[in-house]
Amino acid sequence: MISRFASFASYLGKSIVFGLAIAAILLLLLPNLREQGSGGSLLISSQPAAISFAEGVRRAAPAVVNVYTRSLRSVTDSQPAQLRPQGLGSGVLMSKKGYILTNYHVIADADQIIVALQDGRIFTAELIGSDIYTDLAVLYIESDDLPVIPQNRDTVAMVGDVVLAIGNPYNLGQTITQGIVSATGRSGMASTSYQDFLQTDAAINRGNSGGALVNSLGELVGINTAAYYTSPNVESQGISFAIPYALAHKIMNKLISDGRVIRGYLGITGQQVNPVHAKQLKLGTLTGVVIDNMEPDGPAARAGLLRNDVMIKMDDIAVAGVHDAMDRIAETRPGATVNITVVRRGERLNIPVQVHEPPALARNN
């Protein structure tokens, strides 16, 4: 009898020790279990954790500035020209040196550019350079202790990412809107082929242009540039665009070093090879670019390229698609010659083409 009682006591003791050990582990892992009710019993909190982007905003918002432009004009012919308000937008402080990224269209034709920081400081900004093709411009202000937007070059925006648009819509003051990345790699939204937009449903209104699109950590993922209009005066809800950080950063560095972007130009546009093209042209591959239009007197036309030629290689390196081809052409210094391999009516041809500058580039300073 005593043996049976001792065995039972040993079993009970082990259970109690095991239970206490589990309880201790739970208290360490789940601090909410420590909350005591009025009767001293342990209660599990039913309050859900609040979802907040306040920390990301705290990191990014001070580096997003208001941009105001003024132009010289007179009300009447008899009055001398005076600086008068022209437009407004936003900008992003990119470095402690005082360089600010904004949109070209925000500062176009401005005679004076005013930058206002969120801490109340106001500066007259210098225009370092602008690029109409990507709708980007770099401003400069001279000051100490400038806030800088968080940047992570390894961050790539993906469809479904939560993003925050920070800017100064309608001059109401700094405003944060929230959405997701709806699409990446959007092109054809402008008259040039150098833009590669992020699409978002975060609200971007007049005054937001040039502001920051950041992720939930406050890291810059794009420069807000435009809302989508279905007609000249009808804005589509929930469709806005931003210039990806990688492209904006690359253009910024070129504007700082050269005052403008020196890029190559062939005078062609194209579309990605699709299964129909591949079958019709007997390509056997879905890589390459079908030339669908070209400038009549552009470098490609003068070299002998034709519409419906399929570009498959540049300097013996395969062309993956439209963006790949346009980027490689743009990165080629004007004056250089590239050897372009095309398929024309089933025949492969190698055609050397001398790269030029875009004809409008000289007017974009």
N, C-alpha and C positions, 0 to 999 in steps of 0.2 A: 504494500500500500504506500509506504514511504517512498519507495523507488518510483512508483507511478506519479506521486505528487512532485517529486524532485524533477522528473522529466518534464511534467507539465509546466512547472515554474521556469525551467530553463528555456522551453519553447516560448513561453510568454515573455520572458526577459529579452530574448533575441528579437521578437516582433516589436517590442517597445523601442529597443535601440535602433532597429531598422527604420521604424516610423519617424523617430526623432531625426535621424540622418537625412531622410527624404525631406522632412519639413525644413531643416536648415538649408538644404540645397535650394528648395523653392523660394525661401526668403531671400537668398542671395541673388537668384536669377530674376525674381519677380518682386521688386520692392513694393509694388502696390499692395501685396498681401500683408504688409506690416500695418496698414491703416487699421485703426481700432474703432469699433462701433461704440456707442454710448454704454453698452453693457460689457465692454471689454473683449468681445469676441472679434476674431479676424474677419475682415470684409474684403472682397475683391471689388475694386472700383469698376463701375459700369460706364464711367465717363470716357468716350472715345478720344483718342489723341487728336488734337487740332492739327489740320494741314495748313501750313503757313510757308510763304516764300519770303518772309520778312528778312531773313539772314542774307539771301541772295540779293534782295533789293538794297539792303544796307551796304553791301560790298560794292554794288555797281552804280547806284543812283548818283552819288556825289560826282562821278566822272562824266555824267551826261549833262551837257551845257545847253543853254538857250542861245540861238544864233539869230541876230537881227541885222537886216541889211538896210542901207540907205542909199539913195541915188540923187545925183544933182539934177534938179529940174526946176522950172519956174512955173508959176500958176498962169501968168500972162506973159505976152511977149515983151512988155515994158518992164517987167521985174527981172532982177538978176537971178541967176540960178542959185538955189539953195539945196542943202542936203535934206531930203524928205524921206520918211519911212517908205520902204519898198516891199519887204517881205519878212517872213520869219521861218525858222526851222529849228533843228536841234543838231548837236554834234557830240562827238565822243572823244574825251581826252585819252590818247593812246600811249603817252610816255611822259615821264617827269620833265622832259625837255620842252614840253609845251605844244606838241603836235596834236592837232585835232582833226579827226576824220568827219566829213559831212558829205552831203550830196552836192553835185555840181549845180543842179537846178536851184538849190537854195541860195547860192551866192552868185549866180550868173548875172552879169551886167551890174553888179553892185559897185558903188563908188566908195562905200565905207561898210565895214563888217564889225559888228559889236558882239562880243561874247560875254554872257552872264553866267557865272558859276552859281551853284546852289547855296554856297556859303555867303553870297551877297557881293562877291568881287566882280567887277566889270572891267573888261579890257577892249581895246581896239585891236582887232586881229589883222595879221598880215596873211595874204593869200600866197602860199608857197607854190601851188600848181593845181591844175584840174584836168580831168579826163572825161570828155563828153561821152565817150563810148561806154564807159562803165558807170557814168553818173556819179563820179567821186571827186572830191576836192580835199586838199590838205590846208589847214590854217595853222598859224603859229601865234602863240602868246608867250610873253616873257614874264615869268614869276617863279617864286619859290613855293615849295610845299603844295604842289598840285596833286589832286587825286587822280588816280589812273584806273581805268577799267580792268578788272581781272581778265587775263588772257591765258588760254591753254591751247597751244598749237596742235596738240594731239586730240583735241575734242572735235568730233565730226557730228554735225547735226543729222539726226535720223528722223524719219517719219514717225510721228507719235510722241516725240520729245515735248515736254512742257516748256514753253518759252514765255518770256515777259518782254513787252515792248515799252521802252522808257523814252519819253519825249515831252514836248511842250505843245500839245494840240490846242489850236485856236488861241494861243497865248494865255491859257488858263493857269499856267504853272505846271511844274513837273507832274506827270500823270503816268501811272502804271496800268497797262492792260495785259491780260493773260490769255493764252491760247495754246495751241500745239503746232508743231511743224506738220503741215498738211501734205507737202510734197517737196522734193528736192530736184535740182537740175532743170528747173523751168527755164525755157528759152522762148524766143519769139514774142516776148512781151514788149520789146522795144525795137527800134529801127536798126539796131546793131546786133551782131552775133557774138559779142564779147561778154555779154551778161549771162549769168547762170544763177537764177534766183532760187532762194528758199521761199516757199509759199507757206503762209501761216493764216490762222483765223483770228489772231490777236488784232484788235482794232488799231489801224494806223490812219490818222486823220491829218488834215492840214496842220503843219507845225511839228508833226512827228518825224517828217523827212530828215534823214541824217542822224537820227537817234539810234539808240542801242537796242538790239534784240539779244537777250541774254537767256541762258538756261537757268534752272532752279538754283544753281550754285552762284549765280551772278556773273558767270563767265560769258564773254562776248561770243555770240555765234553769227551775228550778222549786223549790217547797217540798214535800218529801215529806209525804204525808198519810195514806195508807192502803194496805193490801193488800186484795185481793179475796177475799171469803169466799163459798163456794158454799152454806154453811149456817152457823148461828151459831158453830160451833166448828171448822169445816173450812176452812182457808185454801187457796186455789188457788195452786199454784206458778207463778211466772213472770208473775203479773199484779198489778202495783202501780200506784199513781196518785200524781201530783204536781200541785200547782196551778201553772200557768204563771207565769213571772216577770212578764210584763206585767200580769197581773191582780193578782198578789200585791203588786207595787210600787204599783199604783194604790190598792188597798185600804189599804196601809200609810200612804200620804200622807193619805188621808182620816181614818184613825184618829188620826194624829198631829195633824192640824189640828182635828178636831172631837171626838175621843174615841169616835166611833162613825161608822158609814157611814149617811148620810142618802140613802135611795134611794126611787124611786117604785115604786108597786105598783098593779096593776089587778085582781088576783085571778083571773088566767087562766093556763092552760097551753096549749101548742099543739104541733103537729108540722108538719114541713116539707111543703109541697105536693108530691105525687108525681104521676106520670102518671095514676094511677087517679083521684085527686081532680080533676086538671085536666080529664079527659075527662067525668067525672060532672057537674062543675059548670060545664063549658063555659068554662073560664077562658082558654084560649089561651096560658097561660104557666105555668112551673113555679116562679115566685117567689111568696112569700107564706106565711102561716101559717094552718093550719086550727085553730080553737079547739076543743080536745077536752074541756076541763073548765074550770069556773069556780066560784068561791066564790058560794054562793047570795045572800049579802048583800054581795058585794064591789063595788068601784066600777064594774067593767065590767057586771055584772049589773044594777045599779041604773040604769045609763045606757041599757040596752036591747040590749046585745050578747047573742048567743045561741050555744049550742054549734053547731058546724059552720059558723059564719060564717068566711069566709076574709079575714083581714086582708091587704090588699094595699098600703095606704099609711098613713103616720102624718104628719100635717101636710103632706100633698101630696108626701111623699118615699117612694119605693117601699120596701117591706119585703122585704129579700133572703132572710130565713129566720128560724128560731127564735132563734138567738143574736143576730142583729141586732135583732129586735123586743124581746127581753128586756133587752138592753143599753141600748137607747134608752129604754125605760120606766124602767129603774133609774136612768138619768142624769137623768131629769126630776124637778125639785124637787116635793115634795108640795104640793098646792094649785093647781098649774098645770093647765090644761085642754089636752088633745091632741085633735085631730080625726082620728078613725080611719075610714078608708074600707074597707068590707067588701063582699064579694060574698055575697048571700044568695038562693039559688034563682034565680040568673041575674041578679039585680038589684043594682046598685051603690047603696050607702047611705053617707052621711057621718054619723057619730055622734060628737058631742063627749063626752069622758069626763074627769071630774076625777080627777087622780092623787092617791092617798093614800100614807101610809106603810104598810109591812107591819105587820100587827097585833102581831106578836111583837117588833118592833124595840125598843120601849120597855123590854122585859125583858132586852135584850141589852146591858147596861152593867155 
